[in-house]
Amino acid sequence: MSHQNAIELDSYRLAQYAVQVPCYICGSGNTFDAELCRHCFAPMALAHQATTQKVRPQMLAAIGPSGAGKTVYLGMLMDMLSRQGGDLQMLARGAFSITLQQATMAALRRCEFPVKTPNEPDRWNWVHCQVRVARRRRPVELIMPDMAGEAILEEIEHPNTYPVIQSLLKQCAGVMVLVDAMRLREGSLDEDFFTMKLLSYLIELDNDPKRGWPVRPVAIVFTKADRCEECFLDAAAYASQHAGGLMRHCQERFRRFRFFATGVAGACAQVPTPEGGRMNTPLRIEPRGIIEPFEWLVSQLRA
């Protein structure tokens, strides 16, 4: 009799696996106890949390080339908004959403920049947060990943290489495009070309003139601007002078775009590495222009 009861209970447990839980990013079905989506490797915690909320989370993306400072920017943004009072506040949802902030601030306290984001999507940090805005009656639910720049480039060059990137950017309500201001000033054309590719890729994903990327907000964020003061004085003029192709793409393809300058490290130095090379290290942390791009994007989102 006890043996039969055990068989019945096991059968009941197996029945739970017959009900698929759709991934919040790509929509693929997964088992109820899956940690990551089997198709795009996004955390299934996003789907479980979304089903318990009345307001459907919107998605924002911070994209840019490798080394542009996406991890530092997102980690610093989270730390500032989660600790300060005022008109804009952020509250992380889920323990996994705090990892990016924790890793970034721990590295900066050691006078180091965070390690490079790995290309494998299952190792990316995701943030699900609630943003409270003074002028809005209801808080905004947001999902933001820290994606690797090399993976983004690979997806642009060879679509469907990283399904999570394509699925995410199709659904994003807005995007922050991070560009290394120092590389532009030094005459590197790679930053301009990469950013033009990114903007073209967005238009190819959804060119609907009423709901697609032509009408979604795009914030162009010049990072490491603490080393070129003219970028802070007029970010749009800086773009016209050093990234003409980027400026032309924005003017021709997007109705809502704006340029920003931001910096985290007030001063940097180069130190030798064990391999014989040299790397930048922050001497002091002086965040500047961190909140403004994010605040503008949130103000552009539909309530």
C-alpha positions as a Python dict, from the first residue, in 0.01 Angstrom:
ca = {
    (1, 'M'): (0, 0, 0),
    (2, 'S'): (280, 242, 89),
    (3, 'H'): (459, 155, -233),
    (4, 'Q'): (149, 244, -437),
    (5, 'N'): (116, 576, -255),
    (6, 'A'): (476, 661, -341),
    (7, 'I'): (410, 592, -708),
    (8, 'E'): (107, 822, -705),
    (9, 'L'): (307, 1106, -548),
    (10, 'D'): (588, 1070, -801),
    (11, 'S'): (336, 1086, -1083),
    (12, 'Y'): (196, 1408, -937),
    (13, 'R'): (543, 1561, -932),
    (14, 'L'): (602, 1465, -1295),
    (15, 'A'): (277, 1638, -1393),
    (16, 'Q'): (426, 1972, -1287),
    (17, 'Y'): (687, 1942, -1561),
    (18, 'A'): (415, 1916, -1825),
    (19, 'V'): (320, 2281, -1767),
    (20, 'Q'): (571, 2506, -1945),
    (21, 'V'): (668, 2844, -1801),
    (22, 'P'): (741, 3099, -2079),
    (23, 'C'): (1065, 3296, -2058),
    (24, 'Y'): (996, 3666, -2005),
    (25, 'I'): (1259, 3764, -2264),
    (26, 'C'): (1216, 3522, -2554),
    (27, 'G'): (889, 3343, -2468),
    (28, 'S'): (1032, 2990, -2493),
    (29, 'G'): (879, 2727, -2265),
    (30, 'N'): (1075, 2601, -1966),
    (31, 'T'): (1015, 2370, -1672),
    (32, 'F'): (885, 2531, -1354),
    (33, 'D'): (1215, 2475, -1169),
    (34, 'A'): (1451, 2593, -1445),
    (35, 'E'): (1704, 2855, -1334),
    (36, 'L'): (1786, 2983, -1683),
    (37, 'C'): (1590, 2979, -2008),
    (38, 'R'): (1698, 2682, -2218),
    (39, 'H'): (1687, 2895, -2534),
    (40, 'C'): (1829, 3241, -2447),
    (41, 'F'): (1976, 3179, -2097),
    (42, 'A'): (1790, 3469, -1935),
    (43, 'P'): (1705, 3414, -1565),
    (44, 'M'): (1368, 3246, -1522),
    (45, 'A'): (1330, 3448, -1201),
    (46, 'L'): (1226, 3735, -1428),
    (47, 'A'): (926, 3536, -1550),
    (48, 'H'): (827, 3419, -1201),
    (49, 'Q'): (846, 3771, -1058),
    (50, 'A'): (656, 3925, -1350),
    (51, 'T'): (359, 3694, -1295),
    (52, 'T'): (322, 3815, -935),
    (53, 'Q'): (301, 4185, -1026),
    (54, 'K'): (11, 4392, -1149),
    (55, 'V'): (234, 4610, -1370),
    (56, 'R'): (417, 4439, -1653),
    (57, 'P'): (792, 4523, -1636),
    (58, 'Q'): (938, 4722, -1923),
    (59, 'M'): (1288, 4664, -2056),
    (60, 'L'): (1579, 4902, -2103),
    (61, 'A'): (1918, 4815, -2248),
    (62, 'A'): (2265, 4963, -2209),
    (63, 'I'): (2458, 4871, -2523),
    (64, 'G'): (2794, 4968, -2663),
    (65, 'P'): (3136, 4833, -2763),
    (66, 'S'): (3358, 4634, -2531),
    (67, 'G'): (3537, 4862, -2287),
    (68, 'A'): (3288, 5149, -2315),
    (69, 'G'): (3206, 5120, -1944),
    (70, 'K'): (2861, 4959, -1941),
    (71, 'T'): (2922, 4755, -1625),
    (72, 'V'): (3070, 5049, -1433),
    (73, 'Y'): (2789, 5280, -1541),
    (74, 'L'): (2505, 5041, -1453),
    (75, 'G'): (2660, 4942, -1121),
    (76, 'M'): (2718, 5304, -1019),
    (77, 'L'): (2369, 5403, -1134),
    (78, 'M'): (2211, 5132, -919),
    (79, 'D'): (2421, 5225, -617),
    (80, 'M'): (2334, 5594, -637),
    (81, 'L'): (1960, 5546, -694),
    (82, 'S'): (1923, 5274, -431),
    (83, 'R'): (2083, 5485, -157),
    (84, 'Q'): (1967, 5840, -221),
    (85, 'G'): (1637, 6009, -158),
    (86, 'G'): (1485, 6262, -392),
    (87, 'D'): (1273, 6250, -704),
    (88, 'L'): (1420, 5927, -846),
    (89, 'Q'): (1471, 5612, -639),
    (90, 'M'): (1543, 5249, -726),
    (91, 'L'): (1457, 4931, -538),
    (92, 'A'): (1600, 4599, -657),
    (93, 'R'): (1365, 4302, -691),
    (94, 'G'): (1526, 3968, -618),
    (95, 'A'): (1867, 3887, -478),
    (96, 'F'): (2013, 3833, -827),
    (97, 'S'): (1942, 4200, -910),
    (98, 'I'): (2194, 4322, -652),
    (99, 'T'): (2493, 4124, -785),
    (100, 'L'): (2591, 4383, -1047),
    (101, 'Q'): (2585, 4667, -795),
    (102, 'Q'): (2778, 4463, -539),
    (103, 'A'): (3051, 4353, -782),
    (104, 'T'): (3098, 4702, -927),
    (105, 'M'): (3127, 4882, -596),
    (106, 'A'): (3357, 4614, -453),
    (107, 'A'): (3595, 4658, -748),
    (108, 'L'): (3592, 5038, -724),
    (109, 'R'): (3666, 5022, -351),
    (110, 'R'): (3978, 4823, -438),
    (111, 'C'): (4075, 5098, -687),
    (112, 'E'): (3999, 4862, -975),
    (113, 'F'): (3747, 4855, -1255),
    (114, 'P'): (3510, 4555, -1269),
    (115, 'V'): (3622, 4253, -1467),
    (116, 'K'): (3515, 4232, -1829),
    (117, 'T'): (3164, 4094, -1880),
    (118, 'P'): (3194, 3739, -2021),
    (119, 'N'): (3046, 3662, -2362),
    (120, 'E'): (2838, 3370, -2231),
    (121, 'P'): (2481, 3490, -2162),
    (122, 'D'): (2440, 3250, -1869),
    (123, 'R'): (2708, 3452, -1686),
    (124, 'W'): (2555, 3797, -1739),
    (125, 'N'): (2412, 4000, -1454),
    (126, 'W'): (2046, 4102, -1480),
    (127, 'V'): (1865, 4372, -1287),
    (128, 'H'): (1492, 4373, -1214),
    (129, 'C'): (1403, 4688, -1024),
    (130, 'Q'): (1125, 4920, -926),
    (131, 'V'): (1185, 5288, -1002),
    (132, 'R'): (988, 5551, -814),
    (133, 'V'): (949, 5886, -989),
    (134, 'A'): (815, 6187, -802),
    (135, 'R'): (592, 6300, -1087),
    (136, 'R'): (434, 5959, -1143),
    (137, 'R'): (162, 5807, -932),
    (138, 'R'): (277, 5451, -999),
    (139, 'P'): (634, 5319, -988),
    (140, 'V'): (799, 5190, -1305),
    (141, 'E'): (904, 4824, -1322),
    (142, 'L'): (1223, 4779, -1525),
    (143, 'I'): (1447, 4495, -1643),
    (144, 'M'): (1806, 4574, -1748),
    (145, 'P'): (2089, 4331, -1834),
    (146, 'D'): (2463, 4390, -1840),
    (147, 'M'): (2550, 4246, -2182),
    (148, 'A'): (2900, 4188, -2319),
    (149, 'G'): (3007, 4430, -2593),
    (150, 'E'): (3173, 4155, -2795),
    (151, 'A'): (2853, 3949, -2785),
    (152, 'I'): (2653, 4249, -2908),
    (153, 'L'): (2893, 4298, -3199),
    (154, 'E'): (2877, 3927, -3285),
    (155, 'E'): (2496, 3940, -3290),
    (156, 'I'): (2502, 4244, -3517),
    (157, 'E'): (2746, 4082, -3758),
    (158, 'H'): (2579, 3737, -3743),
    (159, 'P'): (2212, 3765, -3637),
    (160, 'N'): (2069, 3490, -3413),
    (161, 'T'): (2411, 3410, -3266),
    (162, 'Y'): (2280, 3539, -2933),
    (163, 'P'): (1899, 3499, -2932),
    (164, 'V'): (1870, 3679, -2598),
    (165, 'I'): (2009, 4003, -2747),
    (166, 'Q'): (1770, 4002, -3040),
    (167, 'S'): (1467, 3914, -2824),
    (168, 'L'): (1554, 4180, -2568),
    (169, 'L'): (1616, 4465, -2811),
    (170, 'K'): (1296, 4391, -3000),
    (171, 'Q'): (1098, 4451, -2682),
    (172, 'C'): (1301, 4730, -2521),
    (173, 'A'): (1109, 5048, -2446),
    (174, 'G'): (1429, 5252, -2475),
    (175, 'V'): (1805, 5217, -2496),
    (176, 'M'): (2124, 5379, -2369),
    (177, 'V'): (2408, 5363, -2623),
    (178, 'L'): (2739, 5403, -2441),
    (179, 'V'): (3032, 5549, -2638),
    (180, 'D'): (3390, 5596, -2516),
    (181, 'A'): (3448, 5972, -2539),
    (182, 'M'): (3825, 5939, -2500),
    (183, 'R'): (3859, 5701, -2794),
    (184, 'L'): (3661, 5941, -3010),
    (185, 'R'): (3883, 6234, -2915),
    (186, 'E'): (4193, 6026, -2990),
    (187, 'G'): (4063, 5980, -3345),
    (188, 'S'): (3945, 5618, -3324),
    (189, 'L'): (3679, 5558, -3590),
    (190, 'D'): (3582, 5220, -3443),
    (191, 'E'): (3354, 5383, -3185),
    (192, 'D'): (3167, 5576, -3455),
    (193, 'F'): (3134, 5273, -3682),
    (194, 'F'): (3024, 5043, -3400),
    (195, 'T'): (2758, 5287, -3283),
    (196, 'M'): (2624, 5333, -3637),
    (197, 'K'): (2597, 4955, -3664),
    (198, 'L'): (2406, 4941, -3336),
    (199, 'L'): (2155, 5203, -3445),
    (200, 'S'): (2108, 5038, -3784),
    (201, 'Y'): (2052, 4704, -3614),
    (202, 'L'): (1780, 4853, -3394),
    (203, 'I'): (1597, 4993, -3695),
    (204, 'E'): (1619, 4657, -3871),
    (205, 'L'): (1464, 4484, -3570),
    (206, 'D'): (1153, 4703, -3568),
    (207, 'N'): (1102, 4982, -3820),
    (208, 'D'): (737, 5046, -3739),
    (209, 'P'): (693, 5426, -3761),
    (210, 'K'): (435, 5429, -3481),
    (211, 'R'): (564, 5177, -3225),
    (212, 'G'): (909, 5070, -3346),
    (213, 'W'): (1255, 5211, -3286),
    (214, 'P'): (1200, 5530, -3490),
    (215, 'V'): (980, 5659, -3205),
    (216, 'R'): (1144, 5491, -2904),
    (217, 'P'): (1382, 5702, -2688),
    (218, 'V'): (1755, 5666, -2751),
    (219, 'A'): (2010, 5816, -2510),
    (220, 'I'): (2364, 5846, -2647),
    (221, 'V'): (2593, 5846, -2343),
    (222, 'F'): (2957, 5952, -2378),
    (223, 'T'): (3146, 5768, -2105),
    (224, 'K'): (3482, 5859, -1947),
    (225, 'A'): (3398, 6222, -2017),
    (226, 'D'): (3575, 6325, -1696),
    (227, 'R'): (3892, 6333, -1909),
    (228, 'C'): (3749, 6565, -2175),
    (229, 'E'): (3564, 6856, -2017),
    (230, 'E'): (3433, 6985, -2351),
    (231, 'C'): (3209, 6680, -2370),
    (232, 'F'): (3033, 6786, -2049),
    (233, 'L'): (2991, 7140, -2177),
    (234, 'D'): (2796, 7033, -2489),
    (235, 'A'): (2757, 6662, -2560),
    (236, 'A'): (2571, 6720, -2888),
    (237, 'A'): (2845, 6948, -3019),
    (238, 'Y'): (3102, 6688, -2915),
    (239, 'A'): (2914, 6428, -3121),
    (240, 'S'): (2903, 6657, -3424),
    (241, 'Q'): (3278, 6717, -3401),
    (242, 'H'): (3402, 6365, -3326),
    (243, 'A'): (3123, 6130, -3442),
    (244, 'G'): (2959, 6278, -3750),
    (245, 'G'): (2822, 5944, -3867),
    (246, 'L'): (2655, 5881, -3533),
    (247, 'M'): (2495, 6226, -3533),
    (248, 'R'): (2363, 6180, -3887),
    (249, 'H'): (2211, 5840, -3802),
    (250, 'C'): (2030, 5987, -3503),
    (251, 'Q'): (1894, 6282, -3696),
    (252, 'E'): (1772, 6072, -3989),
    (253, 'R'): (1634, 5765, -3812),
    (254, 'F'): (1515, 5858, -3464),
    (255, 'R'): (1262, 6114, -3347),
    (256, 'R'): (1354, 6102, -2978),
    (257, 'F'): (1724, 6107, -2902),
    (258, 'R'): (1952, 6302, -2674),
    (259, 'F'): (2324, 6320, -2600),
    (260, 'F'): (2474, 6296, -2251),
    (261, 'A'): (2818, 6295, -2091),
    (262, 'T'): (2907, 6089, -1786),
    (263, 'G'): (3208, 5991, -1581),
    (264, 'V'): (3281, 5773, -1278),
    (265, 'A'): (3653, 5801, -1211),
    (266, 'G'): (3773, 6151, -1132),
    (267, 'A'): (4131, 6049, -1211),
    (268, 'C'): (4298, 5736, -1350),
    (269, 'A'): (4649, 5599, -1368),
    (270, 'Q'): (4812, 5315, -1557),
    (271, 'V'): (4965, 5033, -1358),
    (272, 'P'): (5162, 4730, -1483),
    (273, 'T'): (4991, 4391, -1503),
    (274, 'P'): (5150, 4051, -1420),
    (275, 'E'): (5141, 3971, -1793),
    (276, 'G'): (5369, 4266, -1870),
    (277, 'G'): (5104, 4502, -2001),
    (278, 'R'): (4940, 4806, -1847),
    (279, 'M'): (4585, 4873, -1732),
    (280, 'N'): (4388, 5174, -1614),
    (281, 'T'): (4302, 5198, -1248),
    (282, 'P'): (4078, 5460, -1081),
    (283, 'L'): (4256, 5682, -831),
    (284, 'R'): (3936, 5836, -694),
    (285, 'I'): (3564, 5795, -760),
    (286, 'E'): (3376, 6110, -860),
    (287, 'P'): (3049, 6014, -1031),
    (288, 'R'): (2922, 6284, -1262),
    (289, 'G'): (2630, 6283, -1503),
    (290, 'I'): (2529, 5929, -1402),
    (291, 'I'): (2160, 5979, -1329),
    (292, 'E'): (2065, 6223, -1608),
    (293, 'P'): (2056, 5977, -1903),
    (294, 'F'): (1853, 5723, -1707),
    (295, 'E'): (1619, 5989, -1571),
    (296, 'W'): (1550, 6118, -1923),
    (297, 'L'): (1481, 5769, -2054),
    (298, 'V'): (1239, 5691, -1772),
    (299, 'S'): (1058, 6020, -1834),
    (300, 'Q'): (1008, 5914, -2197),
    (301, 'L'): (850, 5577, -2111),
    (302, 'R'): (478, 5525, -2132),
    (303, 'A'): (312, 5508, -1792),
}
